[in-house]
Amino acid sequence: METATMMNGIYISDKAKEKVIALLQEEGRGDDYFVRVSVVSGGCSGLTYKMDFDHEMKAGDQVFEDKGMKLVTDRKSVLYLFNTILEYSDGLDGKGFHFTNPNASRTCACGESFSI
């Protein structure tokens, strides 16, 4: 497990942090849980985001902290996620978590997949 600097980190918006905390409490998950973010093949643009709650670190995990929230990713995914912000929207134009990724050169219309 390596702790990375925030200079090229993964970040979380205030609203996303509030929603993560609410979901963890709803599901009865303890303080040892964190957000695991990864990038996997798929979607119409070639790559897609995956987000889960986890409580076990894996070899090679990259750990970021923002606003007191632990965000963890694997070594491969971190290359796609530098300076990405995990956001949450509950507006009429879309509800749920989404990512603002400055590394993405193209995203699909639904915003769920991207390419570099």
C-alpha positions as a LaTeX table, in Angstrom:
\begin{tabular}{lrrr}
\hline
Residue & $x$ (\AA) & $y$ (\AA) & $z$ (\AA) \\
\hline
Met1 & 0.00 & 0.00 & 0.00 \\
Glu2 & 1.40 & 3.37 & $-1.00$ \\
Thr3 & 0.12 & 6.75 & 0.11 \\
Ala4 & 0.19 & 9.15 & $-2.83$ \\
Thr5 & 0.49 & 12.90 & $-2.67$ \\
Met6 & $-2.54$ & 15.07 & $-3.34$ \\
Met7 & $-0.71$ & 16.89 & $-6.12$ \\
Asn8 & $-1.98$ & 14.25 & $-8.53$ \\
Gly9 & $-4.73$ & 12.77 & $-6.45$ \\
Ile10 & $-8.28$ & 11.61 & $-6.66$ \\
Tyr11 & $-10.68$ & 14.05 & $-5.06$ \\
Ile12 & $-14.26$ & 14.03 & $-3.77$ \\
Ser13 & $-16.78$ & 16.86 & $-3.80$ \\
Asp14 & $-18.57$ & 17.85 & $-0.59$ \\
Lys15 & $-21.88$ & 16.56 & $-1.94$ \\
Ala16 & $-20.36$ & 13.19 & $-2.94$ \\
Lys17 & $-18.75$ & 12.86 & 0.48 \\
Glu18 & $-22.10$ & 13.49 & 2.19 \\
Lys19 & $-23.77$ & 10.83 & 0.02 \\
Val20 & $-20.99$ & 8.29 & 0.63 \\
Ile21 & $-21.30$ & 8.80 & 4.40 \\
Ala22 & $-25.10$ & 8.43 & 4.19 \\
Leu23 & $-24.82$ & 5.21 & 2.15 \\
Leu24 & $-22.24$ & 3.72 & 4.50 \\
Gln25 & $-24.51$ & 4.45 & 7.46 \\
Glu26 & $-27.59$ & 3.10 & 5.64 \\
Glu27 & $-25.78$ & $-0.15$ & 4.90 \\
Gly28 & $-24.40$ & $-0.40$ & 8.44 \\
Arg29 & $-20.78$ & $-0.33$ & 7.34 \\
Gly30 & $-18.18$ & 0.77 & 9.87 \\
Asp31 & $-15.44$ & 3.38 & 9.83 \\
Asp32 & $-13.02$ & 0.87 & 8.31 \\
Tyr33 & $-14.76$ & 1.10 & 4.92 \\
Phe34 & $-13.49$ & 3.32 & 2.11 \\
Val35 & $-14.35$ & 4.13 & $-1.50$ \\
Arg36 & $-12.60$ & 1.96 & $-4.07$ \\
Val37 & $-12.49$ & 3.47 & $-7.56$ \\
Ser38 & $-11.18$ & 1.67 & $-10.62$ \\
Val39 & $-11.18$ & 1.86 & $-14.39$ \\
Val40 & $-12.19$ & $-1.20$ & $-16.39$ \\
Ser41 & $-12.62$ & $-1.97$ & $-20.08$ \\
Gly42 & $-16.13$ & $-1.40$ & $-21.37$ \\
Gly43 & $-18.68$ & 1.14 & $-22.44$ \\
Cys44 & $-19.05$ & 2.76 & $-25.82$ \\
Ser45 & $-15.87$ & 4.83 & $-25.40$ \\
Gly46 & $-13.67$ & 1.93 & $-24.28$ \\
Leu47 & $-13.17$ & 2.55 & $-20.54$ \\
Thr48 & $-15.64$ & 2.83 & $-17.69$ \\
Tyr49 & $-15.52$ & 3.71 & $-14.01$ \\
Lys50 & $-16.25$ & 1.27 & $-11.24$ \\
Met51 & $-16.95$ & 2.36 & $-7.67$ \\
Asp52 & $-17.47$ & 0.16 & $-4.61$ \\
Phe53 & $-17.16$ & 0.23 & $-0.85$ \\
Asp54 & $-14.33$ & $-1.91$ & 0.48 \\
His55 & $-12.56$ & $-2.51$ & 3.79 \\
Glu56 & $-9.58$ & $-4.57$ & 2.68 \\
Met57 & $-6.44$ & $-3.14$ & 1.12 \\
Lys58 & $-4.80$ & $-5.04$ & $-1.74$ \\
Ala59 & $-1.18$ & $-5.21$ & $-2.84$ \\
Gly60 & $-0.33$ & $-2.22$ & $-5.00$ \\
Asp61 & $-3.26$ & $-0.08$ & $-3.83$ \\
Gln62 & $-2.82$ & 3.66 & $-4.16$ \\
Val63 & $-4.40$ & 5.60 & $-1.28$ \\
Phe64 & $-5.63$ & 9.17 & $-1.49$ \\
Glu65 & $-7.39$ & 11.24 & 1.17 \\
Asp66 & $-9.54$ & 14.26 & 0.48 \\
Lys67 & $-11.80$ & 16.02 & 2.96 \\
Gly68 & $-11.17$ & 13.19 & 5.44 \\
Met69 & $-12.47$ & 10.56 & 2.98 \\
Lys70 & $-10.20$ & 7.69 & 1.92 \\
Leu71 & $-10.24$ & 6.96 & $-1.83$ \\
Val72 & $-8.36$ & 3.87 & $-3.00$ \\
Thr73 & $-7.47$ & 2.63 & $-6.47$ \\
Asp74 & $-5.21$ & 0.04 & $-8.05$ \\
Arg75 & $-1.90$ & 0.80 & $-9.73$ \\
Lys76 & $-3.28$ & 0.47 & $-13.26$ \\
Ser77 & $-6.36$ & 2.62 & $-12.69$ \\
Val78 & $-4.47$ & 5.45 & $-11.01$ \\
Leu79 & $-2.88$ & 6.32 & $-14.38$ \\
Tyr80 & $-6.36$ & 7.21 & $-15.71$ \\
Leu81 & $-7.59$ & 8.94 & $-12.56$ \\
Phe82 & $-5.02$ & 11.64 & $-11.72$ \\
Asn83 & $-6.86$ & 14.83 & $-10.69$ \\
Thr84 & $-10.28$ & 13.21 & $-11.13$ \\
Ile85 & $-13.12$ & 14.39 & $-8.88$ \\
Leu86 & $-15.85$ & 12.04 & $-7.66$ \\
Glu87 & $-19.06$ & 14.07 & $-7.71$ \\
Tyr88 & $-22.71$ & 13.47 & $-6.87$ \\
Ser89 & $-25.78$ & 15.00 & $-8.45$ \\
Asp90 & $-29.40$ & 14.69 & $-7.39$ \\
Gly91 & $-30.79$ & 17.10 & $-9.95$ \\
Leu92 & $-33.35$ & 16.56 & $-12.68$ \\
Asp93 & $-30.68$ & 16.09 & $-15.35$ \\
Gly94 & $-29.24$ & 13.01 & $-13.71$ \\
Lys95 & $-28.97$ & 11.46 & $-10.31$ \\
Gly96 & $-26.01$ & 9.61 & $-8.94$ \\
Phe97 & $-22.25$ & 9.56 & $-8.75$ \\
His98 & $-20.18$ & 10.72 & $-11.69$ \\
Phe99 & $-16.55$ & 11.57 & $-12.37$ \\
Thr100 & $-14.99$ & 14.77 & $-13.64$ \\
Asn101 & $-11.82$ & 13.51 & $-15.29$ \\
Pro102 & $-9.44$ & 16.01 & $-16.95$ \\
Asn103 & $-7.55$ & 13.09 & $-18.56$ \\
Ala104 & $-10.52$ & 11.94 & $-20.65$ \\
Ser105 & $-10.24$ & 13.02 & $-24.26$ \\
Arg106 & $-13.71$ & 11.71 & $-25.11$ \\
Thr107 & $-16.79$ & 10.62 & $-23.18$ \\
Cys108 & $-19.94$ & 8.92 & $-24.34$ \\
Ala109 & $-23.30$ & 10.67 & $-24.37$ \\
Cys110 & $-24.45$ & 9.01 & $-21.12$ \\
Gly111 & $-21.17$ & 10.00 & $-19.40$ \\
Glu112 & $-20.46$ & 6.50 & $-18.11$ \\
Ser113 & $-17.49$ & 5.68 & $-20.31$ \\
Phe114 & $-14.46$ & 7.56 & $-21.60$ \\
Ser115 & $-11.24$ & 7.27 & $-23.55$ \\
Ile116 & $-7.79$ & 8.77 & $-23.10$ \\
\hline
\end{tabular}
